[in-house]
Amino acid sequence: MKKEELRQLIRKEISNLQERSPDHELFQKLNGVNNDIFRLINKFEGKADLDAAFRSWMMGLHGHLKKAGIDMGRIK
């Protein structure tokens, strides 16, 4: 087996391991949500009361997560 073939095989296996990991996929999706949130902040900055909107939204999100059984730990 040539060196380049071995490298490609290793890259493919690493990629397969990452794809198989539900934790990895979850973190990728959550990072996508983060990006969307910051796009919204940039869009509405100076046009809306961001502090009030995000405080209200976060309280609702925490309530929904709690109802879903997600342990938020010390996050308040």
Phi, psi and omega per residue, in radians:
M1 nan 2.277 -3.136
K2 -1.305 2.792 -3.102
K3 -1.045 -0.762 -3.132
E4 -1.160 -0.665 3.092
E5 -1.110 -0.702 3.110
L6 -1.119 -0.754 3.099
R7 -1.047 -0.777 -3.141
Q8 -1.115 -0.697 3.120
L9 -1.106 -0.759 3.137
I10 -1.129 -0.786 3.113
R11 -1.052 -0.721 3.140
K12 -1.120 -0.752 -3.139
E13 -1.149 -0.706 3.096
I14 -1.095 -0.760 3.106
S15 -1.066 -0.749 3.123
N16 -1.101 -0.689 3.112
L17 -1.112 -0.733 3.139
Q18 -1.163 -0.683 -3.140
E19 -1.176 -0.541 -3.094
R20 -1.355 -0.327 -3.048
S21 -1.442 1.965 3.093
P22 -1.122 -0.556 3.107
D23 -1.088 -0.773 3.142
H24 -1.087 -0.780 3.132
E25 -1.116 -0.714 3.115
L26 -1.059 -0.818 3.134
F27 -1.095 -0.655 3.086
Q28 -1.091 -0.776 -3.137
K29 -1.142 -0.727 3.119
L30 -1.141 -0.637 3.069
N31 -1.139 -0.583 3.051
G32 -1.111 -0.686 3.092
V33 -1.124 -0.735 3.088
N34 -0.979 -0.802 -3.132
N35 -1.067 -0.715 3.110
D36 -1.090 -0.721 -3.138
I37 -1.077 -0.770 -3.127
F38 -1.227 -0.528 3.014
R39 -1.108 -0.723 3.096
L40 -1.118 -0.726 3.112
I41 -1.029 -0.827 -3.140
N42 -1.104 -0.643 -3.105
K43 -1.204 -0.699 -3.018
F44 -1.805 0.051 3.137
E45 -1.076 2.216 -3.132
G46 1.480 -0.158 -3.122
K47 -1.873 -0.416 -3.076
A48 -2.423 2.828 3.074
D49 -1.402 1.569 -3.065
L50 -1.112 -0.698 -3.124
D51 -1.018 -0.853 -3.119
A52 -1.167 -0.741 -3.117
A53 -1.108 -0.808 -3.107
F54 -1.271 -0.572 3.081
R55 -1.098 -0.826 3.136
S56 -1.103 -0.778 -3.132
W57 -1.109 -0.739 -3.134
M58 -1.158 -0.657 3.096
M59 -1.100 -0.744 3.097
G60 -1.139 -0.725 3.119
L61 -1.086 -0.794 3.119
H62 -1.077 -0.702 3.101
G63 -1.093 -0.752 3.130
H64 -1.156 -0.708 3.114
L65 -1.125 -0.707 3.119
K66 -1.090 -0.768 3.106
K67 -1.106 -0.551 3.137
A68 -1.373 -0.116 3.103
G69 1.556 0.260 3.113
I70 -1.442 2.193 -3.133
D71 -1.424 1.965 -3.123
M72 -1.506 -0.072 3.100
G73 1.092 -2.243 -3.081
R74 -1.534 -0.028 -3.102
I75 -1.134 2.222 -3.132
K76 -2.132 nan nan
